[in-house]
Amino acid sequence: MDIEKLNKIKDEYSKIIQKKRIMVCSGTGCTSSKSDVLLKNIQDKLEKDGIKNITAHKTGCFGFCAKGPIVVIDPDEIFYELVKPEDANDIVEAVINNKVVERLLVKENEKYVEKWHKLNFYSKQERIALKNCGKINPEKIEEYIALDGYQALYKALHMSRDEVIDVILNSGIRGRGGAGFPTGKKWKFAKEAKGDVKYVCCNADEGDPGAFMDRSILEGDPNAVLEAMAIAGYAIGAKQGYIYVRAEYPIAVKRLNIAIEQAKKLGLLGKNIFGKKFDFNIELRLGAGAFVCGEETALMNSIEGKRGEPRPRPPFPAVKGLFGKPTLLNNVETYANIPNIILKGANWYKSIGTKTSTGTKVFALGGNITNVGLVEVPMGTTLREIVYDIGGGIPEGKKFKAAQMGGPSGGCVPAKYLDVPIDYDSLNEIGAMMGSGGLIVMDDSKCMVDIAKFFLEFTVDESCGKCPPCRIGTKRMLEILTRITEGKGKDGDIEKLERLASNIKKASLCGLGQTAPNPVLSTLKYFRDEYEAHIYHKKCPAGVCKALTQVHIDEEKCKKCGICAKNCPVGAIEGQVGKVTFKINQDKCIKCGVCITKCPFKAISK
Amino acid sequence: MNHCEGCNGCKIDEKLEKIAKKYKNVEGGIISALHEVQDTYGYISSTAQKYLSKELNVPMSEIYGIITFYSRFSLVPKGKYNIQVCMGTACYVKGSEKVLNRFKEKLGIKEGETTSDGKFSIESVRCIGACGLAPAIVINEEVYGKMDEKKVDELIEKYSKM
């Protein structure tokens, strides 16, 4: 491969991708809503009608997962939501006749919106890591090349290794996987480490529950990660890269394999890339379902074919990592930013975001929010903008209670901090963390003690068992939380939790243990009254913890219709239709809440 | 069909032989080999463990350690239809526990168990990344989103007939 050939492909395919194309989202979300059948129907219809100048393709995640399956008509960028396989004919007819299918457009404020960038959901977004998702067919490397793909690698190979690292350093980009360590520094340490064999690794073991940005990047733009890894390989002096990807992401694995094959075929991976004395190859390694393998040293053990237990640091991976050699490890989203930074320069990147947190961050919006999906915003955007302007607010007229950020290592951000700008430092200050970018919104029907318990269950389950503070400490914390939610909490339990949390944080070997108590600490900080209500008043204010909840029928509102008794699965409601008001036998009641939903007079409550 | 030359001379089929051959000289290849065995047979039998141990030169203790460490590997066969209920945060706040309980109640088995006819098994799994479809489940490779108790009943009926 040389630059002339690359530019030739670029020219040829830029023309192709500017033609009329029907792009069907083929991310995991839309695929499970039958977007694959939809695409086939569209292609069949095109073939049946003998239409050659319009084509249909799969593409990566648009991020608006709540509205999936999504179809976009390029180059007009017409956005269709909730498309069903049987809509194929209408869509094709409309494209042929230069019309739109109105019923499939998104309606905002009583008006149909045609173009996707005009939607409220996208108005405050800035897509850098996700820039190609939704624009290209991820299974065709030529389409990636059409949008400047592999130009950054060419440019980097004509810079000195120090110059490449300087650009990354100056851009200010920090690791998108969790802790936010400056990426340029990592590269520098890895370059300076002594050793003839070095490795570049990509952490695609996206384990934080509620985060799926890495999956979407791998599914929608796998070549961006390959290109960035090759640039990193050149910068630090490595010939071999490994991508450690979750086996739970079959579509991502498939597309990565395709991308690697195509890159090899074009000579963008392999020997003497761009005629330079630079060889680089990439291999995939599949995770096998262990959260701790997202920790860098555990991940390396797993690639080496061992149990994914973390190693003590130092020595840091930059000095002694994979197979005992100096290793550079970044996560998927970090890599996805690199080609852009090399092409457009450090100053461009620095101009986005805040002073200490440059660039953008992708968040996976989930939970009790209207617009579930993937959003990429400049650092420093407030939580309020994300939840209300982009996310469309809380459904069913409920109130925002908290946002859980950073997964099991992070914390809850309560409503009073909705206006705090989201960047690494501001989040740390209020006891949450960026983490990988999971952002789960919770409405006022959620019990924060129960949520803390949920995360502790997760860490207890995922603790690898190597170091006692994490293995035993988190278990003790979970026991205390369980007893609190069962109404058996004792005076002093909160203090015990705090003491345990502080010790586990200080004494654990790896990041998993060191951050495991965070969900408990942050809920204690902001929702202490809920813990106290559970322990001292034996009440769950949100009505979630069953042992602390009683279901009651309001005698005055009860119209003696008997619908509740008919629907009760355990026969716990007694009374006589039309004669005696109904009552709940608390000994029999399992607090399932069916009667509450069935009562036509809203006479039953928790 | 060949025989392993190890302890008991167990029968080794071609697929297993091929897997062992593929990863024999790959650095750290044992986990990749175990993935293929798991995908091919639905579990990792003791015969497969012994054979891989001999061929890839990894001690049995280590192989057992790996299998029991990673949740994807199983020492016992899973059901024909393996139901994975996502217990990620997004699914949890949208009621995945109710979905899981319904499956357990309907099939009369607990997590990690298989029905006596070998048809269904249930697992609770960590985030599958389909948060936009919460609560989500996976049956074999198929993802089902926006689950509720009614859909559980429908799916069980559908798969019972298959």
Interface residues (C-beta under 8 A of the other chain):
Chain A: T28 G29 T31 S32 S33 C65 A66 G68 E206 G207 D208 P209 G210 A211 F212 R215 A247 E248 Y249 P250 R285 L286 G287 A288 G289 A290 F291 S302 I303 E304 G305 K306 R307 G308 F323 A364 G366 G367 N368 V372 G373 Q404 G407 G438 I440 M442 K446 I451 F454 F455 F458 E462 C464
Chain B: E27 G28 G29 I30 I31 S32 L34 H35 V58 E62 G65 I66 F69 Y70 S71 R72 F73 M87 G88 T89 A90 Y92 V93 K94 V125 R126 C127 I128 G129 A130 C131 G132 L133 A134 A136 E141 E142 V143 Y144 G145
